[in-house]
Amino acid sequence: MNVFSPTENPIMKWLDSDSGLVKELEKIRTPAYVYSYRKFKEGSARLARALSQVSSSVSVFYSMKANAARTMMKWTREAHFMTEVSSIGELRYAMKSGQTADNILLLGPGKHEELMDLALELHIFGIAVESFRELSYVTANHNGKTRIFIRINADRNVPGVTESMFGPESKFGIDVSRLGEALEKLDGFDSDLVGIHYYMGSQLTDHETMLSFHREILTYVARYRDRFNSIDMGGGFGIPYSENEHELDLDAFATGLGKILSDLSLEDKYIYFESGRYIAADAGVFLTRIMDVKGDDHRKVLVTDGGMNDFMRIAFMKEHHPIAHVIPDRSSSKMVKSVISGPLCTPLDCFATSALIPADVKEGDMIAIFKAGAYGLTLSPVFFLLHSLPSEYAVRDGGISEITRKNLRTEEIFSSLY
Ligand SMILES: Cc1ncc(COP(=O)(O)O)c(C=O)c1O
């Protein structure tokens, strides 16, 4: 577990800011997510810069499943990311948040006809079809404009990856051995409208493993090179959550991939990537106040006002996020191993089992969980126990503002259902 030294204010470091802003943060309604524009810019610019080395035509889709806050949608649009959506709700919301249809890609298994109808009616940029049923439906109802990507599934998993999306039991895509058959169904379509899509998995941090899979798949795909003009290679760009994990070497990945494309005479294709985590994770921090301090000088149990209903990722993925006790004006050199738990009536609702927390921790102090900008609220079971939704704030140009509508409570959403 990463713990920050009590003498350096971790939030201050994250914000790279003056203490005035930190004082403002102390007043916010917790539990809360805070998103930093500066951090967003850092991560997204690093990604875009590195990937531009792959070929002369590279575009990146922001995967809004990672964080659909309107502010994040706006920032990603401003940074010229297109948007990847995976449901009718995401499609409608992406449009509502200001994205234009010709910048939206729809993907995801098990698409209802209603969703494909809407995507075609809107003339979105592209649809990645994941089965022969979807392929038949999209070709039969095509609007003459939306690109059709055939999502392929390889026959084995990416080794060492917990969120691998390849393999014989995968629900994603069409079996790679049937790519030729799928492309035949698109014989009547100009190759400008045809693309190949694949997504090997999430949270990938080993560029060599990634490159060897890309080479294998692209070698197979290249035999059909005249039949398509775009390749969406997904992404899965991972980040280090704990101190045991390492940074993905994006530059080595991008230059290696560029070489593979030219080796296979695919360098003239339009290349697309998708990313949520790399863009949004480090831009968000989850803040929660300590309601109760229990235990003794050797072991403490801290109960916080935010729980896994607000931030599920730690309980769900068993991930260790960097966690810090935020003490602006106090510091104790003695650290105590502490359990940090949310307020839900389940032991699963636990952020840390042995975080090192200063011994003078008090009720009302703040805990910060970093790298919470991706798969934070979007992944969380907000209806469990009907607590209020966490608030969300954005920090930009030295100011902090709340970005969610105040007082919209889960019980109001819930009671409108019945
Ligand atoms: C097809 C596809 N594209 C993109 C993403 C976004 O992944 P990440 O946020 O890890 O970049 C996912 C995540 O599950 C996905 O399934």
The ligand as an SDF file (V2000), in Angstrom:
LIG
                    3D

 16 16  0  0  0  0  0  0  0  0999 V2000
  -13.7120   -2.6060  -25.9410 C   0  0  0  0  0  0  0  0  0  0  0  0
  -13.2030   -1.7160  -24.8680 C   0  0  0  0  0  0  0  0  0  0  0  0
  -12.5990   -0.5570  -25.2270 N   0  0  0  0  0  0  0  0  0  0  0  0
  -12.0980    0.2760  -24.2920 C   0  0  0  0  0  0  0  0  0  0  0  0
  -12.1990   -0.0100  -22.9500 C   0  0  0  0  0  0  0  0  0  0  0  0
  -11.6220    0.9540  -21.9740 C   0  0  0  0  0  0  0  0  0  0  0  0
  -10.5930    0.3650  -21.2440 O   0  0  0  0  0  0  0  0  0  0  0  0
   -9.5820    1.2160  -20.3710 P   0  0  0  0  0  0  0  0  0  0  0  0
  -10.4080    2.1310  -19.5330 O   0  0  0  0  0  0  0  0  0  0  0  0
   -8.8750    0.2070  -19.5430 O   0  0  0  0  0  0  0  0  0  0  0  0
   -8.7160    1.9990  -21.2740 O   0  0  0  0  0  0  0  0  0  0  0  0
  -12.8150   -1.1980  -22.5330 C   0  0  0  0  0  0  0  0  0  0  0  0
  -12.9230   -1.5300  -21.1150 C   0  0  0  0  0  0  0  0  0  0  0  0
  -13.4770   -2.4900  -20.6920 O   0  0  0  0  0  0  0  0  0  0  0  0
  -13.3380   -2.0690  -23.5180 C   0  0  0  0  0  0  0  0  0  0  0  0
  -13.9380   -3.2130  -23.1980 O   0  0  0  0  0  0  0  0  0  0  0  0
  1  2  1  0
  2  3  1  0
  2 15  2  0
  3  4  2  0
  4  5  1  0
  5  6  1  0
  5 12  2  0
  6  7  1  0
  7  8  1  0
  8  9  2  0
  8 10  1  0
  8 11  1  0
 12 13  1  0
 12 15  1  0
 13 14  2  0
 15 16  1  0
M  END
$$$$
